[in-house]
């Protein structure tokens, strides 16, 4: 029979190992990583994101980017993803416009564009602009292994895109709420011409 101290140490070690294993598998308690001041207490913001447009010949890349961005957004208690545009307050659209695999040193570059629009007012919150994301990968004599490494690099780029959009979205919503909570400043009254 194991002594109590050994069993207790084993239980503590197991509890400490679980978060490490979860992190290694890619699990993130996202809503706890990025706490944005100004979002506390408000109702979740609804957003619809259609499948990204893929203007490259890299098959399936749009699905990987879409799923990764969705995972990031769904990691927050402040965001609700909606299947139908009519159910959402905001529309988030994205385009993968170019991929550059020309580097002989093993670097892949992805150019993306994305925009955010208020569905009620049709106003662009984020006008569409291009961003370039790059990641290096290992080139080997084995073509299959090199392809696998390139796919990992593309997935990491998708994760970086998701993280960037997630942080920007939370900050944007916090700023919009701040603007809505601030009452408009009344114009000073003209007291000229008053009777003496």
C-alpha positions as protocol buffer text, in pm:
chain_id: "A"
residue {
  index: 1
  type: UNK
  ca { x: 0 y: 0 z: 0 }
}
residue {
  index: 2
  type: UNK
  ca { x: 127 y: 346 z: -94 }
}
residue {
  index: 3
  type: UNK
  ca { x: 189 y: 596 z: 187 }
}
residue {
  index: 4
  type: UNK
  ca { x: -53 y: 891 z: 205 }
}
residue {
  index: 5
  type: UNK
  ca { x: 220 y: 1142 z: 121 }
}
residue {
  index: 6
  type: UNK
  ca { x: 307 y: 953 z: -200 }
}
residue {
  index: 7
  type: UNK
  ca { x: -60 y: 934 z: -306 }
}
residue {
  index: 8
  type: UNK
  ca { x: -106 y: 1305 z: -232 }
}
residue {
  index: 9
  type: UNK
  ca { x: 204 y: 1394 z: -433 }
}
residue {
  index: 10
  type: UNK
  ca { x: 80 y: 1179 z: -724 }
}
residue {
  index: 11
  type: UNK
  ca { x: -260 y: 1349 z: -721 }
}
residue {
  index: 12
  type: UNK
  ca { x: -104 y: 1697 z: -716 }
}
residue {
  index: 13
  type: UNK
  ca { x: 132 y: 1602 z: -1000 }
}
residue {
  index: 14
  type: UNK
  ca { x: -163 y: 1474 z: -1206 }
}
residue {
  index: 15
  type: UNK
  ca { x: -358 y: 1796 z: -1149 }
}
residue {
  index: 16
  type: UNK
  ca { x: -60 y: 2007 z: -1253 }
}
residue {
  index: 17
  type: UNK
  ca { x: -3 y: 1794 z: -1564 }
}
residue {
  index: 18
  type: UNK
  ca { x: -357 y: 1838 z: -1704 }
}
residue {
  index: 19
  type: UNK
  ca { x: -319 y: 2208 z: -1802 }
}
residue {
  index: 20
  type: UNK
  ca { x: 15 y: 2131 z: -1968 }
}
residue {
  index: 21
  type: UNK
  ca { x: -141 y: 1850 z: -2172 }
}
residue {
  index: 22
  type: UNK
  ca { x: -436 y: 2067 z: -2270 }
}
residue {
  index: 23
  type: UNK
  ca { x: -205 y: 2346 z: -2383 }
}
residue {
  index: 24
  type: UNK
  ca { x: 1 y: 2096 z: -2584 }
}
residue {
  index: 25
  type: UNK
  ca { x: -316 y: 1982 z: -2761 }
}
residue {
  index: 26
  type: UNK
  ca { x: -396 y: 2339 z: -2862 }
}
residue {
  index: 27
  type: UNK
  ca { x: -667 y: 2405 z: -2605 }
}
residue {
  index: 28
  type: UNK
  ca { x: -682 y: 2764 z: -2481 }
}
residue {
  index: 29
  type: UNK
  ca { x: -926 y: 2917 z: -2234 }
}
residue {
  index: 30
  type: UNK
  ca { x: -935 y: 3212 z: -2473 }
}
residue {
  index: 31
  type: UNK
  ca { x: -1171 y: 3436 z: -2281 }
}
residue {
  index: 32
  type: UNK
  ca { x: -923 y: 3435 z: -1992 }
}
residue {
  index: 33
  type: UNK
  ca { x: -619 y: 3515 z: -2205 }
}
residue {
  index: 34
  type: UNK
  ca { x: -743 y: 3849 z: -2330 }
}
residue {
  index: 35
  type: UNK
  ca { x: -962 y: 4035 z: -2084 }
}
residue {
  index: 36
  type: UNK
  ca { x: -1065 y: 4363 z: -2242 }
}
residue {
  index: 37
  type: UNK
  ca { x: -1172 y: 4648 z: -2013 }
}
residue {
  index: 38
  type: UNK
  ca { x: -1513 y: 4786 z: -2109 }
}
residue {
  index: 39
  type: UNK
  ca { x: -1677 y: 4453 z: -2193 }
}
residue {
  index: 40
  type: UNK
  ca { x: -1783 y: 4351 z: -1844 }
}
residue {
  index: 41
  type: UNK
  ca { x: -2154 y: 4321 z: -1782 }
}
residue {
  index: 42
  type: UNK
  ca { x: -2273 y: 4379 z: -2136 }
}
residue {
  index: 43
  type: UNK
  ca { x: -2465 y: 4126 z: -2340 }
}
residue {
  index: 44
  type: UNK
  ca { x: -2270 y: 3918 z: -2593 }
}
residue {
  index: 45
  type: UNK
  ca { x: -2225 y: 4071 z: -2936 }
}
residue {
  index: 46
  type: UNK
  ca { x: -2356 y: 3867 z: -3230 }
}
residue {
  index: 47
  type: UNK
  ca { x: -2151 y: 3830 z: -3547 }
}
residue {
  index: 48
  type: UNK
  ca { x: -2197 y: 3637 z: -3870 }
}
residue {
  index: 49
  type: UNK
  ca { x: -1891 y: 3521 z: -4060 }
}
residue {
  index: 50
  type: UNK
  ca { x: -1945 y: 3353 z: -4398 }
}
residue {
  index: 51
  type: UNK
  ca { x: -1684 y: 3112 z: -4535 }
}
residue {
  index: 52
  type: UNK
  ca { x: -1372 y: 3302 z: -4635 }
}
residue {
  index: 53
  type: UNK
  ca { x: -1307 y: 3351 z: -5007 }
}
residue {
  index: 54
  type: UNK
  ca { x: -994 y: 3177 z: -5131 }
}
residue {
  index: 55
  type: UNK
  ca { x: -838 y: 3347 z: -5434 }
}
residue {
  index: 56
  type: UNK
  ca { x: -534 y: 3115 z: -5425 }
}
residue {
  index: 57
  type: UNK
  ca { x: -488 y: 2764 z: -5564 }
}
residue {
  index: 58
  type: UNK
  ca { x: -412 y: 2623 z: -5216 }
}
residue {
  index: 59
  type: UNK
  ca { x: -704 y: 2382 z: -5173 }
}
residue {
  index: 60
  type: UNK
  ca { x: -886 y: 2390 z: -4838 }
}
residue {
  index: 61
  type: UNK
  ca { x: -701 y: 2693 z: -4704 }
}
residue {
  index: 62
  type: UNK
  ca { x: -1023 y: 2893 z: -4668 }
}
residue {
  index: 63
  type: UNK
  ca { x: -1170 y: 2620 z: -4444 }
}
residue {
  index: 64
  type: UNK
  ca { x: -865 y: 2615 z: -4219 }
}
residue {
  index: 65
  type: UNK
  ca { x: -863 y: 2995 z: -4179 }
}
residue {
  index: 66
  type: UNK
  ca { x: -1242 y: 3009 z: -4129 }
}
residue {
  index: 67
  type: UNK
  ca { x: -1240 y: 2734 z: -3865 }
}
residue {
  index: 68
  type: UNK
  ca { x: -946 y: 2882 z: -3677 }
}
residue {
  index: 69
  type: UNK
  ca { x: -1094 y: 3235 z: -3670 }
}
residue {
  index: 70
  type: UNK
  ca { x: -1426 y: 3082 z: -3556 }
}
residue {
  index: 71
  type: UNK
  ca { x: -1251 y: 2895 z: -3275 }
}
residue {
  index: 72
  type: UNK
  ca { x: -1093 y: 3216 z: -3152 }
}
residue {
  index: 73
  type: UNK
  ca { x: -1419 y: 3411 z: -3163 }
}
residue {
  index: 74
  type: UNK
  ca { x: -1613 y: 3134 z: -2988 }
}
residue {
  index: 75
  type: UNK
  ca { x: -1355 y: 3133 z: -2711 }
}
residue {
  index: 76
  type: UNK
  ca { x: -1502 y: 3454 z: -2570 }
}
residue {
  index: 77
  type: UNK
  ca { x: -1816 y: 3489 z: -2359 }
}
residue {
  index: 78
  type: UNK
  ca { x: -1860 y: 3832 z: -2523 }
}
residue {
  index: 79
  type: UNK
  ca { x: -1911 y: 3700 z: -2878 }
}
residue {
  index: 80
  type: UNK
  ca { x: -2189 y: 3490 z: -3032 }
}
residue {
  index: 81
  type: UNK
  ca { x: -2137 y: 3350 z: -3381 }
}
residue {
  index: 82
  type: UNK
  ca { x: -2461 y: 3338 z: -3580 }
}
residue {
  index: 83
  type: UNK
  ca { x: -2532 y: 3118 z: -3882 }
}
residue {
  index: 84
  type: UNK
  ca { x: -2759 y: 3372 z: -4053 }
}
residue {
  index: 85
  type: UNK
  ca { x: -2660 y: 3732 z: -4133 }
}
residue {
  index: 86
  type: UNK
  ca { x: -3006 y: 3855 z: -4036 }
}
residue {
  index: 87
  type: UNK
  ca { x: -2951 y: 3732 z: -3678 }
}
residue {
  index: 88
  type: UNK
  ca { x: -2621 y: 3915 z: -3631 }
}
residue {
  index: 89
  type: UNK
  ca { x: -2528 y: 4271 z: -3532 }
}
residue {
  index: 90
  type: UNK
  ca { x: -2202 y: 4252 z: -3727 }
}
residue {
  index: 91
  type: UNK
  ca { x: -2080 y: 4090 z: -4047 }
}
residue {
  index: 92
  type: UNK
  ca { x: -1716 y: 3976 z: -4060 }
}
residue {
  index: 93
  type: UNK
  ca { x: -1595 y: 3890 z: -4410 }
}
residue {
  index: 94
  type: UNK
  ca { x: -1252 y: 3766 z: -4514 }
}
residue {
  index: 95
  type: UNK
  ca { x: -1057 y: 3695 z: -4832 }
}
residue {
  index: 96
  type: UNK
  ca { x: -733 y: 3501 z: -4876 }
}
residue {
  index: 97
  type: UNK
  ca { x: -600 y: 3705 z: -5165 }
}
residue {
  index: 98
  type: UNK
  ca { x: -250 y: 3565 z: -5224 }
}
residue {
  index: 99
  type: UNK
  ca { x: -5 y: 3298 z: -5116 }
}
residue {
  index: 100
  type: UNK
  ca { x: 370 y: 3319 z: -5176 }
}
residue {
  index: 101
  type: UNK
  ca { x: 566 y: 2993 z: -5169 }
}
residue {
  index: 102
  type: UNK
  ca { x: 855 y: 3122 z: -5379 }
}
residue {
  index: 103
  type: UNK
  ca { x: 1107 y: 3140 z: -5097 }
}
residue {
  index: 104
  type: UNK
  ca { x: 1374 y: 2870 z: -5128 }
}
residue {
  index: 105
  type: UNK
  ca { x: 1447 y: 2913 z: -4759 }
}
residue {
  index: 106
  type: UNK
  ca { x: 1111 y: 2773 z: -4657 }
}
residue {
  index: 107
  type: UNK
  ca { x: 893 y: 3072 z: -4579 }
}
residue {
  index: 108
  type: UNK
  ca { x: 526 y: 3092 z: -4671 }
}
residue {
  index: 109
  type: UNK
  ca { x: 351 y: 3429 z: -4691 }
}
residue {
  index: 110
  type: UNK
  ca { x: -24 y: 3470 z: -4686 }
}
residue {
  index: 111
  type: UNK
  ca { x: -201 y: 3793 z: -4781 }
}
residue {
  index: 112
  type: UNK
  ca { x: -551 y: 3834 z: -4640 }
}
residue {
  index: 113
  type: UNK
  ca { x: -818 y: 4103 z: -4635 }
}
residue {
  index: 114
  type: UNK
  ca { x: -1105 y: 4126 z: -4391 }
}
residue {
  index: 115
  type: UNK
  ca { x: -1373 y: 4376 z: -4297 }
}
residue {
  index: 116
  type: UNK
  ca { x: -1632 y: 4427 z: -4024 }
}
residue {
  index: 117
  type: UNK
  ca { x: -1968 y: 4588 z: -4093 }
}
residue {
  index: 118
  type: UNK
  ca { x: -2263 y: 4688 z: -3875 }
}
residue {
  index: 119
  type: UNK
  ca { x: -2558 y: 4500 z: -4026 }
}
residue {
  index: 120
  type: UNK
  ca { x: -2820 y: 4747 z: -3900 }
}
residue {
  index: 121
  type: UNK
  ca { x: -2658 y: 5060 z: -4041 }
}
residue {
  index: 122
  type: UNK
  ca { x: -2451 y: 4898 z: -4321 }
}
residue {
  index: 123
  type: UNK
  ca { x: -2159 y: 5104 z: -4188 }
}
residue {
  index: 124
  type: UNK
  ca { x: -1806 y: 4966 z: -4224 }
}
residue {
  index: 125
  type: UNK
  ca { x: -1638 y: 4944 z: -3885 }
}
residue {
  index: 126
  type: UNK
  ca { x: -1316 y: 4804 z: -4033 }
}
residue {
  index: 127
  type: UNK
  ca { x: -1266 y: 4902 z: -4395 }
}
residue {
  index: 128
  type: UNK
  ca { x: -1105 y: 4618 z: -4587 }
}
residue {
  index: 129
  type: UNK
  ca { x: -727 y: 4635 z: -4591 }
}
residue {
  index: 130
  type: UNK
  ca { x: -451 y: 4386 z: -4668 }
}
residue {
  index: 131
  type: UNK
  ca { x: -237 y: 4213 z: -4406 }
}
residue {
  index: 132
  type: UNK
  ca { x: 56 y: 3981 z: -4473 }
}
residue {
  index: 133
  type: UNK
  ca { x: 136 y: 3692 z: -4240 }
}
residue {
  index: 134
  type: UNK
  ca { x: 456 y: 3488 z: -4277 }
}
residue {
  index: 135
  type: UNK
  ca { x: 591 y: 3169 z: -4124 }
}
residue {
  index: 136
  type: UNK
  ca { x: 907 y: 2971 z: -4184 }
}
residue {
  index: 137
  type: UNK
  ca { x: 904 y: 2594 z: -4222 }
}
residue {
  index: 138
  type: UNK
  ca { x: 1158 y: 2316 z: -4258 }
}
residue {
  index: 139
  type: UNK
  ca { x: 1260 y: 2207 z: -4607 }
}
residue {
  index: 140
  type: UNK
  ca { x: 1394 y: 1851 z: -4626 }
}
residue {
  index: 141
  type: UNK
  ca { x: 1492 y: 1603 z: -4898 }
}
residue {
  index: 142
  type: UNK
  ca { x: 1160 y: 1428 z: -4837 }
}
residue {
  index: 143
  type: UNK
  ca { x: 890 y: 1608 z: -5042 }
}
residue {
  index: 144
  type: UNK
  ca { x: 606 y: 1466 z: -4829 }
}
residue {
  index: 145
  type: UNK
  ca { x: 771 y: 1582 z: -4506 }
}
residue {
  index: 146
  type: UNK
  ca { x: 831 y: 1929 z: -4654 }
}
residue {
  index: 147
  type: UNK
  ca { x: 464 y: 1951 z: -4758 }
}
residue {
  index: 148
  type: UNK
  ca { x: 360 y: 1849 z: -4407 }
}
residue {
  index: 149
  type: UNK
  ca { x: 585 y: 2118 z: -4256 }
}
residue {
  index: 150
  type: UNK
  ca { x: 439 y: 2378 z: -4494 }
}
residue {
  index: 151
  type: UNK
  ca { x: 85 y: 2278 z: -4391 }
}
residue {
  index: 152
  type: UNK
  ca { x: 181 y: 2323 z: -4025 }
}
residue {
  index: 153
  type: UNK
  ca { x: 316 y: 2669 z: -4108 }
}
residue {
  index: 154
  type: UNK
  ca { x: -8 y: 2759 z: -4284 }
}
residue {
  index: 155
  type: UNK
  ca { x: -209 y: 2642 z: -3985 }
}
residue {
  index: 156
  type: UNK
  ca { x: 5 y: 2857 z: -3755 }
}
residue {
  index: 157
  type: UNK
  ca { x: -59 y: 3153 z: -3985 }
}
residue {
  index: 158
  type: UNK
  ca { x: -433 y: 3081 z: -3964 }
}
residue {
  index: 159
  type: UNK
  ca { x: -401 y: 3082 z: -3585 }
}
residue {
  index: 160
  type: UNK
  ca { x: -221 y: 3418 z: -3595 }
}
residue {
  index: 161
  type: UNK
  ca { x: -497 y: 3560 z: -3816 }
}
residue {
  index: 162
  type: UNK
  ca { x: -761 y: 3434 z: -3573 }
}
residue {
  index: 163
  type: UNK
  ca { x: -581 y: 3582 z: -3274 }
}
residue {
  index: 164
  type: UNK
  ca { x: -539 y: 3921 z: -3443 }
}
residue {
  index: 165
  type: UNK
  ca { x: -905 y: 3940 z: -3546 }
}
residue {
  index: 166
  type: UNK
  ca { x: -1019 y: 3823 z: -3202 }
}
residue {
  index: 167
  type: UNK
  ca { x: -821 y: 4088 z: -3014 }
}
residue {
  index: 168
  type: UNK
  ca { x: -920 y: 4362 z: -3259 }
}
residue {
  index: 169
  type: UNK
  ca { x: -1287 y: 4264 z: -3239 }
}
residue {
  index: 170
  type: UNK
  ca { x: -1295 y: 4275 z: -2858 }
}
residue {
  index: 171
  type: UNK
  ca { x: -1117 y: 4611 z: -2854 }
}
residue {
  index: 172
  type: UNK
  ca { x: -1356 y: 4749 z: -3119 }
}
residue {
  index: 173
  type: UNK
  ca { x: -1665 y: 4639 z: -2927 }
}
residue {
  index: 174
  type: UNK
  ca { x: -1526 y: 4788 z: -2604 }
}
residue {
  index: 175
  type: UNK
  ca { x: -1461 y: 5118 z: -2785 }
}
residue {
  index: 176
  type: UNK
  ca { x: -1809 y: 5123 z: -2941 }
}
residue {
  index: 177
  type: UNK
  ca { x: -1968 y: 5059 z: -2601 }
}
residue {
  index: 178
  type: UNK
  ca { x: -1763 y: 5339 z: -2452 }
}
residue {
  index: 179
  type: UNK
  ca { x: -1885 y: 5577 z: -2722 }
}
residue {
  index: 180
  type: UNK
  ca { x: -2248 y: 5470 z: -2666 }
}
residue {
  index: 181
  type: UNK
  ca { x: -2216 y: 5518 z: -2288 }
}
residue {
  index: 182
  type: UNK
  ca { x: -2075 y: 5871 z: -2320 }
}
residue {
  index: 183
  type: UNK
  ca { x: -2359 y: 6125 z: -2340 }
}
residue {
  index: 184
  type: UNK
  ca { x: -2328 y: 6382 z: -2619 }
}
residue {
  index: 185
  type: UNK
  ca { x: -2183 y: 6713 z: -2506 }
}
residue {
  index: 186
  type: UNK
  ca { x: -2447 y: 6987 z: -2516 }
}
residue {
  index: 187
  type: UNK
  ca { x: -2357 y: 7292 z: -2722 }
}
residue {
  index: 188
  type: UNK
  ca { x: -2298 y: 7605 z: -2509 }
}
residue {
  index: 189
  type: UNK
  ca { x: -2596 y: 7839 z: -2508 }
}
residue {
  index: 190
  type: UNK
  ca { x: -2554 y: 8181 z: -2663 }
}
residue {
  index: 191
  type: UNK
  ca { x: -2625 y: 8439 z: -2396 }
}
residue {
  index: 192
  type: UNK
  ca { x: -2566 y: 8740 z: -2616 }
}
residue {
  index: 193
  type: UNK
  ca { x: -2856 y: 8974 z: -2668 }
}
residue {
  index: 194
  type: UNK
  ca { x: -2998 y: 8917 z: -2318 }
}
residue {
  index: 195
  type: UNK
  ca { x: -3195 y: 9209 z: -2172 }
}
residue {
  index: 196
  type: UNK
  ca { x: -2994 y: 9433 z: -1945 }
}
